[in-house]
Amino acid sequence: MSSAPSRKTRRGSGNKEARGIDGEKKPPISRTHRVVPSVSSPALLDPQGKTDHRFRQFLYDFSTLGVSLEIVRSHLASLLGLTSPQYNIIMVLANSGGKGISVSDVARRLHVSTAFIAAEGINLESSGLIEKRRNPNDGRGVLLHLTQVGWEGVAQIGPERQKINDHLFASLSAQGFRRLAETLASLLDDFNYTVRLIKNVPSSRDQSDYLTVQNFKAPKEKR
């Protein structure tokens, strides 16, 4: 008596082509994957010019530094009962040496809008930390000053702020610090320009090709 054919297919036998439920052939699965580098500038690519491993690690490290700096800033701000942006404003005024600074100058130093500084200034003024005085060089303008309470707060956190910054930047030499400061300053325009481009991206998915190479490489004069 003949035995019924087995439903099982022996490994390695039969048609090896993968098929979908509709019987059509499936494309072969690739076992190798290549990620397009996230940057094209030769200056930022690895020595062979084909990968961007060093650049990617730089971004991870850079992001971590930003997170750590915000944690520190929030800690110092909390000692004065302030938010991080309010703390920044207070420190800009403190570093002016008591001369007073206009809203537009504070905004420029912190890379934010004048409207933002004006709004936060109202909160700080209500808290008794800053005050507005008429600008002696501009009868229609005002300058922001720390009050006595504001100066006392800055003095109170001074030792803690100094200790933290000494720890944060302990590995920097004088030359290393100058180079780092110059490098960060040179990146500000590029970062701000790129953020403006992203904010102007159309919401429709039909415009997904908006962020093209030519858009990002627009002449810097247009910034």
Sequence and secondary structure as in RCSB ss.txt:
>XXXX:A:sequence
MSSAPSRKTRRGSGNKEARGIDGEKKPPISRTHRVVPSVSSPALLDPQGKTDHRFRQFLYDFSTLGVSLEIVRSH
LASLLGLTSPQYNIIMVLANSGGKGISVSDVARRLHVSTAFIAAEGINLESSGLIEKRRNPNDGRGVLLHLTQVG
WEGVAQIGPERQKINDHLFASLSAQGFRRLAETLASLLDDFNYTVRLIKNVPSSRDQSDYLTVQNFKAPKEKR
>XXXX:A:secstr
      SS  TT S    B TTS B     S      S   TTTS TTSS  HHHHHHHHHHHHHHHHHHHHHHH
HHHHTT  HHHHHHHHHHHTTTTS B HHHHHHHHTS HHHHHHHHHHHHHTTSEEEEEETTEEEEEEEEE HHH
HHHHHHHHHHHHHHHHHHTTT  HHHHHHHHHHHHHHHHHHHHHHHHHHTS SSGGGTT S HHHHT  GGG 
